[in-house]
């Protein structure tokens, strides 16, 4: 996802500043823009949005955050 966004105009610095859920939102909107420009097949954006409806994306983001916090907490623990 990161490589795709960089190739399509996002800088690594910009991506690094985004939160996980913001990054996914920008990724979806990038597909919308590419579809309107004719760079990707029509209906691609609809597939992405329909597949992410419900709690699937929120659950994924939530799980990823928990994993990141756990890994940071492990590094901060002193033996």
VOMI-172018 format. One record per atom (N, C-alpha, C, CB): chain; atom name; x, y, z. Coordinates in Angstrom, 1 decimal. Atoms other than C-alpha are relative to their C-alpha. Glycine has a CB too. Layout:
// VOMI-172018
@cadena A, atomo CA, c1 X, c2 Y, c3 Z
...
//
This chain:
// VOMI-172018
@cadena A, atomo N, c1 0.8, c2 -1.2, c3 0.0
@cadena A, atomo CA, c1 0.0, c2 0.0, c3 0.0
@cadena A, atomo C, c1 0.9, c2 1.3, c3 0.0
@cadena A, atomo CB, c1 -0.9, c2 0.0, c3 1.2
@cadena A, atomo N, c1 -0.9, c2 -1.2, c3 -0.1
@cadena A, atomo CA, c1 2.8, c2 2.4, c3 0.9
@cadena A, atomo C, c1 0.7, c2 0.2, c3 -1.3
@cadena A, atomo CB, c1 1.1, c2 -0.2, c3 1.1
@cadena A, atomo N, c1 -0.7, c2 -0.2, c3 1.3
@cadena A, atomo CA, c1 4.7, c2 1.8, c3 -2.4
@cadena A, atomo C, c1 -1.0, c2 0.5, c3 -1.0
@cadena A, atomo CB, c1 0.5, c2 -1.4, c3 -0.4
@cadena A, atomo N, c1 1.0, c2 -0.5, c3 0.9
@cadena A, atomo CA, c1 1.5, c2 2.3, c3 -4.3
@cadena A, atomo C, c1 -0.3, c2 1.4, c3 0.2
@cadena A, atomo CB, c1 -1.3, c2 -0.8, c3 0.1
@cadena A, atomo N, c1 0.3, c2 -1.4, c3 -0.3
@cadena A, atomo CA, c1 0.8, c2 5.6, c3 -2.6
@cadena A, atomo C, c1 1.2, c2 0.9, c3 -0.4
@cadena A, atomo CB, c1 -0.3, c2 0.2, c3 1.5
@cadena A, atomo N, c1 -1.2, c2 -0.8, c3 0.3
@cadena A, atomo CA, c1 4.4, c2 6.8, c3 -3.1
@cadena A, atomo C, c1 0.1, c2 0.1, c3 -1.6
@cadena A, atomo CB, c1 1.3, c2 -0.7, c3 0.5
@cadena A, atomo N, c1 -0.1, c2 -0.1, c3 1.4
@cadena A, atomo CA, c1 4.3, c2 5.9, c3 -6.8
@cadena A, atomo C, c1 -1.0, c2 1.0, c3 -0.6
@cadena A, atomo CB, c1 -0.2, c2 -1.4, c3 -0.6
@cadena A, atomo N, c1 1.1, c2 -0.9, c3 0.4
@cadena A, atomo CA, c1 1.1, c2 7.9, c3 -7.1
@cadena A, atomo C, c1 0.0, c2 1.4, c3 0.6
@cadena A, atomo CB, c1 -1.3, c2 -0.6, c3 0.2
@cadena A, atomo N, c1 -0.2, c2 -1.4, c3 -0.3
@cadena A, atomo CA, c1 2.4, c2 11.1, c3 -5.6
@cadena A, atomo C, c1 0.1, c2 0.3, c3 1.5
@cadena A, atomo CB, c1 -1.1, c2 0.7, c3 -0.4
@cadena A, atomo N, c1 -0.2, c2 -0.2, c3 -1.4
@cadena A, atomo CA, c1 2.5, c2 10.7, c3 -1.8
@cadena A, atomo C, c1 1.5, c2 -0.1, c3 0.3
@cadena A, atomo CB, c1 -0.8, c2 -0.9, c3 0.9
@cadena A, atomo N, c1 -1.4, c2 0.1, c3 -0.4
@cadena A, atomo CA, c1 5.9, c2 11.4, c3 -0.2
@cadena A, atomo C, c1 0.1, c2 -0.9, c3 1.3
@cadena A, atomo CB, c1 0.6, c2 1.4, c3 0.3
@cadena A, atomo N, c1 -0.2, c2 0.8, c3 -1.2
@cadena A, atomo CA, c1 7.3, c2 9.0, c3 2.5
@cadena A, atomo C, c1 -0.2, c2 0.8, c3 1.2
@cadena A, atomo CB, c1 1.3, c2 -0.7, c3 -0.1
@cadena A, atomo N, c1 0.2, c2 -0.8, c3 -1.2
@cadena A, atomo CA, c1 7.3, c2 11.9, c3 4.9
@cadena A, atomo C, c1 -1.4, c2 0.2, c3 0.3
@cadena A, atomo CB, c1 0.7, c2 1.4, c3 -0.3
@cadena A, atomo N, c1 1.4, c2 -0.1, c3 -0.2
@cadena A, atomo CA, c1 3.6, c2 12.5, c3 4.3
@cadena A, atomo C, c1 -0.6, c2 -1.2, c3 0.6
@cadena A, atomo CB, c1 -0.7, c2 0.4, c3 -1.3
@cadena A, atomo N, c1 0.5, c2 1.3, c3 -0.5
@cadena A, atomo CA, c1 2.8, c2 8.8, c3 4.8
@cadena A, atomo C, c1 0.4, c2 -0.2, c3 1.4
@cadena A, atomo CB, c1 0.4, c2 -1.1, c3 -1.0
@cadena A, atomo N, c1 -0.4, c2 0.3, c3 -1.3
@cadena A, atomo CA, c1 4.8, c2 8.6, c3 7.9
@cadena A, atomo C, c1 -0.8, c2 0.8, c3 1.1
@cadena A, atomo CB, c1 1.5, c2 0.4, c3 0.2
@cadena A, atomo N, c1 0.7, c2 -0.8, c3 -0.9
@cadena A, atomo CA, c1 2.8, c2 11.4, c3 9.5
@cadena A, atomo C, c1 -1.5, c2 -0.4, c3 0.2
@cadena A, atomo CB, c1 0.0, c2 1.5, c3 -0.5
@cadena A, atomo N, c1 1.4, c2 0.4, c3 -0.1
@cadena A, atomo CA, c1 -0.5, c2 9.7, c3 8.9
@cadena A, atomo C, c1 -0.2, c2 -1.1, c3 1.0
@cadena A, atomo CB, c1 -0.5, c2 -0.6, c3 -1.4
@cadena A, atomo N, c1 0.4, c2 1.1, c3 -0.9
@cadena A, atomo CA, c1 -2.3, c2 7.5, c3 11.4
@cadena A, atomo C, c1 -0.4, c2 -1.2, c3 -0.9
@cadena A, atomo CB, c1 -1.1, c2 0.4, c3 1.0
@cadena A, atomo N, c1 0.3, c2 1.2, c3 0.8
@cadena A, atomo CA, c1 -3.2, c2 4.0, c3 10.2
@cadena A, atomo C, c1 -1.3, c2 0.1, c3 -0.7
@cadena A, atomo CB, c1 0.0, c2 -1.3, c3 0.9
@cadena A, atomo N, c1 1.4, c2 -0.1, c3 0.6
@cadena A, atomo CA, c1 -6.9, c2 4.7, c3 9.7
@cadena A, atomo C, c1 0.0, c2 1.2, c3 -1.1
@cadena A, atomo CB, c1 -1.0, c2 0.3, c3 1.0
@cadena A, atomo N, c1 0.0, c2 -1.1, c3 1.0
@cadena A, atomo CA, c1 -6.1, c2 8.0, c3 7.9
@cadena A, atomo C, c1 0.7, c2 -0.5, c3 -1.3
@cadena A, atomo CB, c1 0.8, c2 1.2, c3 0.6
@cadena A, atomo N, c1 -0.7, c2 0.5, c3 1.2
@cadena A, atomo CA, c1 -3.7, c2 6.2, c3 5.6
@cadena A, atomo C, c1 -0.9, c2 -0.9, c3 -0.8
@cadena A, atomo CB, c1 1.3, c2 -0.8, c3 0.4
@cadena A, atomo N, c1 0.9, c2 0.8, c3 0.7
@cadena A, atomo CA, c1 -6.3, c2 3.7, c3 4.7
@cadena A, atomo C, c1 -1.1, c2 0.8, c3 -0.8
@cadena A, atomo CB, c1 -0.7, c2 -1.0, c3 0.9
@cadena A, atomo N, c1 1.0, c2 -0.9, c3 0.7
@cadena A, atomo CA, c1 -8.8, c2 6.5, c3 3.9
@cadena A, atomo C, c1 0.7, c2 0.7, c3 -1.2
@cadena A, atomo CB, c1 -0.4, c2 1.1, c3 1.0
@cadena A, atomo N, c1 -0.7, c2 -0.6, c3 1.1
@cadena A, atomo CA, c1 -6.2, c2 8.3, c3 1.7
@cadena A, atomo C, c1 0.2, c2 -1.0, c3 -1.1
@cadena A, atomo CB, c1 1.3, c2 0.6, c3 0.4
@cadena A, atomo N, c1 -0.1, c2 1.1, c3 0.9
@cadena A, atomo CA, c1 -5.6, c2 4.9, c3 0.0
@cadena A, atomo C, c1 -1.2, c2 -0.2, c3 -0.8
@cadena A, atomo CB, c1 0.5, c2 -1.3, c3 0.7
@cadena A, atomo N, c1 1.3, c2 0.1, c3 0.7
@cadena A, atomo CA, c1 -9.3, c2 4.6, c3 -0.8
@cadena A, atomo C, c1 -0.2, c2 1.1, c3 -0.9
@cadena A, atomo CB, c1 -1.1, c2 -0.2, c3 1.0
@cadena A, atomo N, c1 0.3, c2 -1.2, c3 0.8
@cadena A, atomo CA, c1 -9.6, c2 8.1, c3 -2.1
@cadena A, atomo C, c1 1.0, c2 0.1, c3 -1.2
@cadena A, atomo CB, c1 0.2, c2 1.3, c3 0.9
@cadena A, atomo N, c1 -0.9, c2 0.1, c3 1.2
@cadena A, atomo CA, c1 -6.5, c2 7.6, c3 -4.3
@cadena A, atomo C, c1 -0.6, c2 -0.8, c3 -1.1
@cadena A, atomo CB, c1 1.4, c2 -0.5, c3 0.5
@cadena A, atomo N, c1 0.6, c2 0.8, c3 1.0
@cadena A, atomo CA, c1 -8.3, c2 4.8, c3 -6.0
@cadena A, atomo C, c1 -1.2, c2 0.7, c3 -0.6
@cadena A, atomo CB, c1 -0.5, c2 -1.3, c3 0.7
@cadena A, atomo N, c1 1.1, c2 -0.8, c3 0.6
@cadena A, atomo CA, c1 -11.3, c2 7.1, c3 -6.5
@cadena A, atomo C, c1 0.5, c2 0.9, c3 -1.0
@cadena A, atomo CB, c1 -0.8, c2 0.7, c3 1.1
@cadena A, atomo N, c1 -0.6, c2 -1.0, c3 0.9
@cadena A, atomo CA, c1 -9.1, c2 9.7, c3 -8.1
@cadena A, atomo C, c1 0.5, c2 -0.7, c3 -1.3
@cadena A, atomo CB, c1 1.1, c2 0.8, c3 0.7
@cadena A, atomo N, c1 -0.5, c2 0.8, c3 1.1
@cadena A, atomo CA, c1 -7.4, c2 7.1, c3 -10.3
@cadena A, atomo C, c1 -1.1, c2 -0.5, c3 -0.9
@cadena A, atomo CB, c1 0.9, c2 -1.1, c3 0.5
@cadena A, atomo N, c1 1.1, c2 0.5, c3 0.8
@cadena A, atomo CA, c1 -10.7, c2 5.7, c3 -11.4
@cadena A, atomo C, c1 -0.6, c2 1.1, c3 -0.8
@cadena A, atomo CB, c1 -1.1, c2 -0.7, c3 0.9
@cadena A, atomo N, c1 0.6, c2 -1.1, c3 0.8
@cadena A, atomo CA, c1 -12.1, c2 9.1, c3 -12.4
@cadena A, atomo C, c1 1.0, c2 0.5, c3 -1.1
@cadena A, atomo CB, c1 -0.2, c2 1.2, c3 1.0
@cadena A, atomo N, c1 -0.9, c2 -0.4, c3 1.0
@cadena A, atomo CA, c1 -8.9, c2 9.8, c3 -14.3
@cadena A, atomo C, c1 0.1, c2 -1.0, c3 -1.1
@cadena A, atomo CB, c1 1.4, c2 0.2, c3 0.5
@cadena A, atomo N, c1 -0.1, c2 1.1, c3 0.9
@cadena A, atomo CA, c1 -9.2, c2 6.5, c3 -16.1
@cadena A, atomo C, c1 1.2, c2 -0.9, c3 0.1
@cadena A, atomo CB, c1 -0.2, c2 0.5, c3 -1.4
@cadena A, atomo N, c1 -1.2, c2 0.8, c3 -0.1
@cadena A, atomo CA, c1 -6.0, c2 5.0, c3 -14.8
@cadena A, atomo C, c1 -0.3, c2 -1.4, c3 0.5
@cadena A, atomo CB, c1 0.9, c2 0.7, c3 1.0
@cadena A, atomo N, c1 0.4, c2 1.4, c3 -0.5
@cadena A, atomo CA, c1 -7.8, c2 2.0, c3 -13.1
@cadena A, atomo C, c1 -1.4, c2 -0.3, c3 -0.5
@cadena A, atomo CB, c1 0.1, c2 -0.1, c3 1.5
@cadena A, atomo N, c1 1.3, c2 0.5, c3 0.5
@cadena A, atomo CA, c1 -10.8, c2 0.0, c3 -14.2
@cadena A, atomo C, c1 -1.1, c2 0.6, c3 0.8
@cadena A, atomo CB, c1 0.0, c2 -1.5, c3 -0.1
@cadena A, atomo N, c1 1.2, c2 -0.5, c3 -0.7
@cadena A, atomo CA, c1 -14.2, c2 1.5, c3 -13.4
@cadena A, atomo C, c1 -0.6, c2 -1.1, c3 0.9
@cadena A, atomo CB, c1 -1.0, c2 0.5, c3 -1.0
@cadena A, atomo N, c1 0.5, c2 0.9, c3 -1.0
@cadena A, atomo CA, c1 -15.7, c2 -0.1, c3 -10.3
@cadena A, atomo C, c1 1.0, c2 -0.5, c3 1.0
@cadena A, atomo CB, c1 -0.6, c2 -1.2, c3 -0.8
@cadena A, atomo N, c1 -1.1, c2 0.4, c3 -1.0
@cadena A, atomo CA, c1 -12.4, c2 -0.6, c3 -8.5
@cadena A, atomo C, c1 -0.3, c2 0.6, c3 1.4
@cadena A, atomo CB, c1 1.3, c2 0.4, c3 -0.5
@cadena A, atomo N, c1 0.3, c2 -0.8, c3 -1.3
@cadena A, atomo CA, c1 -13.3, c2 2.1, c3 -5.9
@cadena A, atomo C, c1 -1.2, c2 -0.6, c3 0.7
@cadena A, atomo CB, c1 -0.2, c2 1.5, c3 -0.3
@cadena A, atomo N, c1 1.2, c2 0.6, c3 -0.6
@cadena A, atomo CA, c1 -16.7, c2 0.6, c3 -5.4
@cadena A, atomo C, c1 0.3, c2 -1.4, c3 0.7
@cadena A, atomo CB, c1 -1.1, c2 -0.2, c3 -1.0
@cadena A, atomo N, c1 -0.4, c2 1.2, c3 -0.6
@cadena A, atomo CA, c1 -15.2, c2 -2.8, c3 -4.7
@cadena A, atomo C, c1 0.7, c2 0.2, c3 1.3
@cadena A, atomo CB, c1 0.9, c2 -0.9, c3 -1.0
@cadena A, atomo N, c1 -0.8, c2 -0.3, c3 -1.2
@cadena A, atomo CA, c1 -12.8, c2 -1.4, c3 -2.2
@cadena A, atomo C, c1 -0.9, c2 0.5, c3 1.2
@cadena A, atomo CB, c1 1.1, c2 1.0, c3 -0.2
@cadena A, atomo N, c1 0.9, c2 -0.6, c3 -1.1
@cadena A, atomo CA, c1 -15.5, c2 0.6, c3 -0.3
@cadena A, atomo C, c1 -0.9, c2 -1.0, c3 0.4
@cadena A, atomo CB, c1 -0.7, c2 1.2, c3 -0.6
@cadena A, atomo N, c1 1.0, c2 1.1, c3 -0.5
@cadena A, atomo CA, c1 -18.0, c2 -2.3, c3 -0.3
@cadena A, atomo C, c1 0.7, c2 -1.0, c3 0.8
@cadena A, atomo CB, c1 -0.6, c2 -0.6, c3 -1.3
@cadena A, atomo N, c1 -0.7, c2 1.0, c3 -0.8
@cadena A, atomo CA, c1 -15.4, c2 -4.7, c3 1.0
@cadena A, atomo C, c1 0.4, c2 0.5, c3 1.3
@cadena A, atomo CB, c1 1.2, c2 -0.5, c3 -0.8
@cadena A, atomo N, c1 -0.4, c2 -0.6, c3 -1.3
@cadena A, atomo CA, c1 -14.5, c2 -2.3, c3 3.8
@cadena A, atomo C, c1 -1.1, c2 0.4, c3 0.8
@cadena A, atomo CB, c1 1.0, c2 1.1, c3 -0.3
@cadena A, atomo N, c1 1.1, c2 -0.4, c3 -0.8
@cadena A, atomo CA, c1 -18.0, c2 -1.6, c3 4.9
@cadena A, atomo C, c1 -0.2, c2 -0.9, c3 1.2
@cadena A, atomo CB, c1 -1.3, c2 0.0, c3 -0.8
@cadena A, atomo N, c1 0.1, c2 0.8, c3 -1.2
@cadena A, atomo CA, c1 -18.9, c2 -2.8, c3 8.4
@cadena A, atomo C, c1 1.2, c2 0.3, c3 0.9
@cadena A, atomo CB, c1 -0.1, c2 -1.5, c3 -0.4
@cadena A, atomo N, c1 -1.0, c2 -0.2, c3 -1.0
@cadena A, atomo CA, c1 -16.4, c2 -3.3, c3 11.1
@cadena A, atomo C, c1 1.3, c2 -0.7, c3 -0.4
@cadena A, atomo CB, c1 -0.4, c2 -0.6, c3 1.3
@cadena A, atomo N, c1 -1.2, c2 0.7, c3 0.4
@cadena A, atomo CA, c1 -13.8, c2 -5.2, c3 9.1
@cadena A, atomo C, c1 1.2, c2 0.9, c3 0.0
@cadena A, atomo CB, c1 -0.1, c2 -0.6, c3 -1.4
@cadena A, atomo N, c1 -1.1, c2 -0.9, c3 0.0
@cadena A, atomo CA, c1 -11.5, c2 -2.2, c3 8.5
@cadena A, atomo C, c1 0.3, c2 0.5, c3 1.4
@cadena A, atomo CB, c1 -0.3, c2 1.2, c3 -0.9
@cadena A, atomo N, c1 -0.2, c2 -0.5, c3 -1.4
@cadena A, atomo CA, c1 -12.1, c2 -0.8, c3 12.0
@cadena A, atomo C, c1 0.7, c2 -1.1, c3 0.9
@cadena A, atomo CB, c1 -1.3, c2 0.4, c3 0.6
@cadena A, atomo N, c1 -0.6, c2 1.1, c3 -0.8
@cadena A, atomo CA, c1 -11.2, c2 -4.2, c3 13.5
@cadena A, atomo C, c1 1.4, c2 -0.2, c3 -0.4
@cadena A, atomo CB, c1 -0.8, c2 -1.3, c3 -0.2
@cadena A, atomo N, c1 -1.4, c2 0.2, c3 0.4
@cadena A, atomo CA, c1 -8.1, c2 -4.5, c3 11.4
@cadena A, atomo C, c1 0.9, c2 1.1, c3 0.5
@cadena A, atomo CB, c1 0.1, c2 0.0, c3 -1.5
@cadena A, atomo N, c1 -0.8, c2 -1.2, c3 -0.5
@cadena A, atomo CA, c1 -6.9, c2 -1.0, c3 12.4
@cadena A, atomo C, c1 0.2, c2 -0.2, c3 1.5
@cadena A, atomo CB, c1 -0.7, c2 1.3, c3 -0.4
@cadena A, atomo N, c1 -0.1, c2 0.2, c3 -1.4
@cadena A, atomo CA, c1 -7.7, c2 -1.7, c3 16.0
@cadena A, atomo C, c1 1.0, c2 -1.1, c3 0.4
@cadena A, atomo CB, c1 -1.4, c2 -0.3, c3 0.6
@cadena A, atomo N, c1 -1.0, c2 1.1, c3 -0.3
@cadena A, atomo CA, c1 -5.8, c2 -5.0, c3 16.0
@cadena A, atomo C, c1 1.4, c2 0.4, c3 -0.3
@cadena A, atomo CB, c1 -0.4, c2 -1.2, c3 -0.8
@cadena A, atomo N, c1 -1.4, c2 -0.4, c3 0.4
@cadena A, atomo CA, c1 -2.8, c2 -3.4, c3 14.3
@cadena A, atomo C, c1 0.5, c2 1.0, c3 1.1
@cadena A, atomo CB, c1 0.0, c2 0.7, c3 -1.3
@cadena A, atomo N, c1 -0.4, c2 -0.9, c3 -1.0
@cadena A, atomo CA, c1 -2.8, c2 -0.6, c3 16.9
@cadena A, atomo C, c1 0.4, c2 -0.8, c3 1.3
@cadena A, atomo CB, c1 -1.1, c2 1.0, c3 0.3
@cadena A, atomo N, c1 -0.3, c2 0.8, c3 -1.2
@cadena A, atomo CA, c1 -2.9, c2 -3.1, c3 19.8
@cadena A, atomo C, c1 1.3, c2 -0.7, c3 -0.2
@cadena A, atomo CB, c1 -1.1, c2 -1.1, c3 0.2
@cadena A, atomo N, c1 -1.3, c2 0.7, c3 0.3
@cadena A, atomo CA, c1 0.0, c2 -5.1, c3 18.2
@cadena A, atomo C, c1 1.1, c2 1.0, c3 0.1
@cadena A, atomo CB, c1 0.0, c2 -0.7, c3 -1.3
@cadena A, atomo N, c1 -1.0, c2 -1.0, c3 0.0
@cadena A, atomo CA, c1 2.0, c2 -1.9, c3 17.8
@cadena A, atomo C, c1 0.3, c2 0.4, c3 1.5
@cadena A, atomo CB, c1 -0.3, c2 1.2, c3 -0.8
@cadena A, atomo N, c1 -0.2, c2 -0.5, c3 -1.4
@cadena A, atomo CA, c1 1.4, c2 -0.8, c3 21.4
@cadena A, atomo C, c1 0.6, c2 -1.1, c3 0.9
@cadena A, atomo CB, c1 -1.4, c2 0.4, c3 0.6
@cadena A, atomo N, c1 -0.6, c2 1.1, c3 -0.7
@cadena A, atomo CA, c1 2.3, c2 -4.3, c3 22.7
@cadena A, atomo C, c1 1.5, c2 -0.1, c3 -0.2
@cadena A, atomo CB, c1 -0.7, c2 -1.3, c3 -0.3
@cadena A, atomo N, c1 -1.5, c2 0.1, c3 0.4
@cadena A, atomo CA, c1 5.6, c2 -4.3, c3 20.8
@cadena A, atomo C, c1 0.7, c2 1.1, c3 0.7
@cadena A, atomo CB, c1 0.1, c2 0.0, c3 -1.5
@cadena A, atomo N, c1 -0.7, c2 -1.2, c3 -0.6
@cadena A, atomo CA, c1 6.4, c2 -0.8, c3 22.1
@cadena A, atomo C, c1 0.1, c2 -0.3, c3 1.5
@cadena A, atomo CB, c1 -0.8, c2 1.3, c3 -0.3
@cadena A, atomo N, c1 0.0, c2 0.2, c3 -1.5
@cadena A, atomo CA, c1 5.5, c2 -1.8, c3 25.7
@cadena A, atomo C, c1 1.0, c2 -1.0, c3 0.3
@cadena A, atomo CB, c1 -1.4, c2 -0.5, c3 0.5
@cadena A, atomo N, c1 -1.1, c2 1.0, c3 -0.3
@cadena A, atomo CA, c1 7.8, c2 -4.9, c3 25.5
@cadena A, atomo C, c1 1.3, c2 0.6, c3 -0.1
@cadena A, atomo CB, c1 -0.1, c2 -1.1, c3 -1.0
@cadena A, atomo N, c1 -1.3, c2 -0.6, c3 0.1
@cadena A, atomo CA, c1 10.7, c2 -2.7, c3 24.4
@cadena A, atomo C, c1 0.2, c2 0.9, c3 1.2
@cadena A, atomo CB, c1 0.0, c2 0.8, c3 -1.3
@cadena A, atomo N, c1 -0.1, c2 -1.0, c3 -1.1
@cadena A, atomo CA, c1 10.0, c2 -0.2, c3 27.2
@cadena A, atomo C, c1 0.2, c2 -0.7, c3 1.4
@cadena A, atomo CB, c1 -1.1, c2 0.9, c3 0.1
@cadena A, atomo N, c1 -0.2, c2 0.7, c3 -1.3
@cadena A, atomo CA, c1 10.0, c2 -2.9, c3 30.0
@cadena A, atomo C, c1 1.4, c2 -0.2, c3 0.2
@cadena A, atomo CB, c1 -0.8, c2 -1.4, c3 -0.1
@cadena A, atomo N, c1 -1.4, c2 0.3, c3 -0.4
@cadena A, atomo CA, c1 13.2, c2 -3.2, c3 31.9
@cadena A, atomo C, c1 0.0, c2 -1.4, c3 0.6
@cadena A, atomo CB, c1 0.5, c2 1.1, c3 1.0
@cadena A, atomo N, c1 -0.2, c2 1.3, c3 -0.5
@cadena A, atomo CA, c1 14.4, c2 -6.7, c3 32.7
@cadena A, atomo C, c1 0.3, c2 0.0, c3 1.5
@cadena A, atomo CB, c1 1.0, c2 -0.8, c3 -0.7
//
